[in-house]
Amino acid sequence: MIAGMVYAAIAALGDLAGGVVVLRSPLSRTRRGLAVLTGFGAGFMLAVALVGMLPEALELKGGLTAVLAGYLIVHLTQHALTPHFHFGEETHGEAMTSRRIGVWALIGLLPHSFFDGVAISSGFLASQELGLLIFGAILLHKVPEGVSLASVMLASGNNRWRAFNAVGTMGLATVAGGVLTPWIPPLVSWGLPLAAGVAIYVAASNLIPESQHEHSTPVQGAVFAGVLVYYLLALVLPH
C-alpha cells in the first residue's frame, strides 16, 4: 500500500520535469529526444495495458465494462469537454486567444492524471511486479504530458508561473490517486480495470498518434523497443 503511494509521488515528478523542459530550456534541442521518449512510452504502456493489466481486469465480473468506462472517461475529459489538447509541444499561440484554453487543458488532464495514481496503486495492490511495470509505463509518458500542458498554458497567454502551477496541480492529482486508492473500496475493487481503460486510451489514442507525426526510424523503432522492453522485464521479474 505504501509502495503505491511512494511510486505515484515519484511519477508525479515527471510532470514537473516536463514543465521545466518547456519553461527553462530551448525545446528545439530536446524535441527529438521527447519524440523518441513518447514512442518508447507508447509501446511500453500499450504492452503493460494489454498484456499486464487487461488479464487482471478480466478476472473481475464486469471488468471489461470498467475498462471501457475508463477509456471513455479520458475521451470525454480530453476531447469532448475540452476545446484543445494533444500530446507534445503546442506552438500555435496565435490561434489560442483565451487563457481559459490552458485552464481547460488542465481540467481535461486532471482525471487522467488521477487515474495514473490509481493505476500505480492498484497495480501494487495486485502484485509488486505489476505495480512496478505500471509505474514504469506511466513515468515514461509523464514528461511529454508535462511538456504538453506547460506549452498549452504558455501558448494560450498564461505566464510561466501559472504554467508551472498547472503542471504541479496535475502532478498532485497523480499523488491523490495513489494515496486515495487503498482507502476507497470502489477503487480497490475497480481501480485496476478503470486504470487499464485509461492506459489503453493514453497509449493507443494519445501517444501512438503523436509518435506517428514523426516520420523517422528512431521514433518508430522506439515504439517496438518499448514493447520489447516490457517482455524482457516480464521475463526478469519473478512473477
N, C-alpha and C positions, 0 to 999 in steps of 0.2 A: 504493500500500500504506500509506504514512504517512498519507495523507489519510483513509482509512477509520478508522484508529486515532484520529486527532485528532477527527474528527466524532463518533465513538462516545463519546468523552470529553465532548464538548460536550453531546450528547444526554443523557448521564447527569446533567448538572446540572439538567435539567428535573425529574427525580425529586426532587432536593433542594429545588428551588423549590416543588414541590407539598407537600412535607413542611413547609416553612417556612410556607406559607399556613395549614396546619392548626395548627401549633404556636405561631405568633406573631400571627396576625391573626384577627379575628372572621370566621368563614367565611360568616356570613349576608350580609356585604357583598359577597362575591365569588362567591356560589353561582350567580347568573345568568350572570356572566361565564364561569365554569367550564363551565356547561351549553352556552353558545354555542361555547366552545372545543372541547368534546367533540364537538358536532355537526359543526363545521367539520373537526376532525381525522378524524372518521369518514368523511366524504365524500372528503376528500383521500387518506386511506390506502386506502380502498376502490378509488379510481381508480388509485393507484400500484400496488396489488397486482394488480388485474385487467388493467390496460392496460400497465403498465410492467414488472412483474416476471413475470407469468404467461407472456407470449410468450417471454421469455428462458428460463424454466424448461422450456417445452415443446420447446425445441430439443434438450434432452438426452434420450437414451434412458432411459426410466424416470422422467423428470422429473415427470410427473403423479402418479406413485406417491409421490414425495418430497414433493410439495405436500400430498397427502392425509396423509402421515405428519406433516408439520409442523403441520397443522390438528389432528390427533388428539393430538399431544404436548401442546398447550396445553389442550385439553379435558380430557385426563387429569389434568394437574397443577393446573388451576384449579378443576375441578368434580368430578372423580371421586375424587381423593385428598385434597382439602382440604374442611373442613366448612363454610366460609363465604367467599364472595368476590363482590363486584360492583364495577364502576367507579363512582366517586362517593363522596360523604361517607357514612360509617357513623355513625348516631346512636343505634342501639338497644343502648346499653351494658348495659341491664338484662337483655337476652337473651343476653349473652355473659359467661358466668360463669367462664371459664377464660382465663388469659393465653396458653395454648397455641393458642388460636384465632388470635391475632395472629401467632404463630410459623408456624402452618400457612399463613396467608395469604402470609407472606413466602416460604415454601418453594414455594407454588404459583406465585408470580410470578417466581422466580429463573430457571427455564428460559425463560420468555417474555422476560425482560429480557436474558438471554444471547443469545437469537436476535435481539433488537433490534440488538445489536452485530454479530452475524453478518450481518444484513441490510444494515447500512450498509457494512461492509467488503466484502461480496460485491458490492454494487452498484458500489462504486468499482473493484473488480477487473474488472467488466464494462465500465463506462464512467463517466467523471466525471459526466456528465449524469444517469445513472440513480442514481448514488450520492447526488447532491445531492437528487434527488426523494425517495428513500427516507429520507434524513436528515431532510428537512422533515416527512415524514409521521410519522416516529417521534417527533420533537421535539414535535409538536403534541399527542400523547397522553401524553407523559411527565408533564406537570404534573397532569392528572387521575389518572394512575397513582400519583403520589406522594401526592396527597390521599387516595386510596383506602386505601393501605397505612397511612399515618400515622393516619388516623381509625379504622381497624380496630384498630390497636395500642392506641390510647387507649381505645376503647370496650370492649376486652376486658380492661382493667385494667392495662395496661402504662403506665409513666411516660413522660414526654416524652423523656428521654434514650434509652430503649430504642426508642421510636418513631423518633427521628432516626437511630439506629444502623441500624434496619431499612431505612429509606429509603436510607441511604448504602450498605448492603450490596447493595440492589437496583441502585443506580447502578453499583457496582463490577462486577456481573455483566454489565452492558452493555459496560463498558470491556473486560472479559475477552473477551467475544465478538468485539469489534472487533480486539483485539490478537492473539488466537489464530488467527483465521480464515486469514490468509495463510500460516501455518506448519503447518497441519494439512491434508494432502491431501484427506481426505474432505470437509472443509468448503469447500475451494477448489472441489471438483467439485460438491458437492451443497448447499452453503450457501445459494445463491440460491433454488432450488426449495423447500427446507425453510423458509426465511425467508418465502417467498411464502405458504406454507400458514399460517404463524404470523400474518402480516399480514392475511390474509383472515379468520382467526378473530377477531383483535382488532377489526378494523373491523366485520365483519358480526355477530359473536356477542357482542361486548362493548360497543363504542362505539355502534353503531346502536340496540340495545335501550335503552341508557342514555339516549340522546337522546330516545327515544320516550316516556320518562317525563315529559318537559317538553312540555306541550301549548301551545306558544307559537310564534308566527310567526318570531321571531328565531332560535330554536333549530332549528326545522325548515328554515328558509331557509338556515341556516349549513351544513347537510348538502349542499345543492345548490351552495352557494357554494364549498365545498371541492372538489367535483368540477370546477366551472368553473375554479377557480384552477389545478388540475392541468393542464387542457388549455391554459390560457393560458401557463403555464410551459413546457409541452412545445413550444409554438409558438416561444417565445423562445429556448430552449436550442438550440444548433446541431445536435445530433444527436438 
